Amino acid sequence: MEITSIETIKSIKILGRDGCCNCSRMFQDTIDLAAENNLSADIQHVTDLEQVMKYGVMSLPGLVINEKVVSYGRILNKNEIKNLLKL
C-alpha cells in the first residue's frame, strides 16, 4: 500500500481481542504516534470478532490503514507502525 503523506491517512484500525495486552499496546502506540506527528486520523481498536472477520484476518493483531490490511499476526513495535504509516 502506497501512502504518500499523513494527509492521505483517514482511518487506522487495530484489530484485536478484547483484553489482549499486546493488541491494546499496539492501539496505544498508534495513538501516541498519531499525536506525536499531528496525524488527525480516526483511530479505532476493533475487538468485535464479526467486524474483524470482515477484513479476512485470521491472526491477530491486525493493522488496517484506510480500510486496507497492512499487517496481521504480528505484534508491531512503535518503529514498525511508524514505518507502515510513513511518518
KAURWO-V520232 format. One record per pair of residues at least 12 apart in sequence whose C-alpha atoms are under 10 Angstrom apart, sorted by sequence separation. I is the first residue (numbers start at 1). GAP is how many residues later the second one is. If there is no record, write none. Layout:
i = <I	I>
gap = <GAP	GAP>
//
This chain:
i = <14	15	31	55	57	59	60	61	62	63	14	30	31	55	56	59	60	61	62	63	71	13	14	30	47	55	57	58	59	60	61	62	70	12	28	46	57	58	59	60	61	70	14	27	46	57	13	27	28	45	12	27	45	63	12	26	27	65	44	65	24	43	63	12	23	43	23	23	41	42	41	18	20	6	13	17	18	19	10	11	12	13	14	15	16	17	18	9	10	11	12	13	14	15	16	17	18	6	7	8	9	10	11	12	13	14	15	16	17	18	6	7	9	10	11	12	13	14	15	16	17	6	7	8	9	10	11	12	13	14	15	16	30	5	6	7	15	27	6	17	26	15	16	26	27	15	23	24	26	14	15	22	23	13	22	23	15	20	23	16	20	15	16	17	15	16	17	15	16	33	37	14	15	16	30	32	33	39	14	15	16	29	30	14	15	29	30	33	34	39	13	14	15	26	29	33	38	13	14	25	26	28	29	37	12	13	14	23	25	26	30	34	36	12	13	22	23	25	26	29	30	33	11	12	13	22	23	25	29	34	11	12	13	15	22	33	10	11	12	13	14	22	26	30	9	10	11	12	13	15	16	8	9	10	11	12	14	15	16	8	14	3	3	1	1	1	1	1	12	9	9	6	5	6	3	4	5	6	2	3	4	5	1	2	3	4	1	2	3>
gap = <12	12	12	12	12	12	12	12	12	12	13	13	13	13	13	13	13	13	13	13	13	14	14	14	14	14	14	14	14	14	14	14	14	15	15	15	15	15	15	15	15	15	16	16	16	16	17	17	17	17	18	18	18	18	19	19	19	19	20	20	21	21	21	22	22	22	23	24	24	24	25	27	27	28	28	28	28	28	29	29	29	29	29	29	29	29	29	30	30	30	30	30	30	30	30	30	30	31	31	31	31	31	31	31	31	31	31	31	31	31	32	32	32	32	32	32	32	32	32	32	32	33	33	33	33	33	33	33	33	33	33	33	33	34	34	34	34	34	35	35	35	36	36	36	36	37	37	37	37	38	38	38	38	39	39	39	40	40	40	41	41	42	43	43	44	44	44	45	45	45	45	46	46	46	46	46	46	46	47	47	47	47	47	48	48	48	48	48	48	48	49	49	49	49	49	49	49	50	50	50	50	50	50	50	51	51	51	51	51	51	51	51	51	52	52	52	52	52	52	52	52	52	53	53	53	53	53	53	53	53	54	54	54	54	54	54	55	55	55	55	55	55	55	55	56	56	56	56	56	56	56	57	57	57	57	57	57	57	57	58	58	62	63	64	65	67	68	69	73	76	77	79	80	80	81	81	81	81	82	82	82	82	83	83	83	83	84	84	84>
//
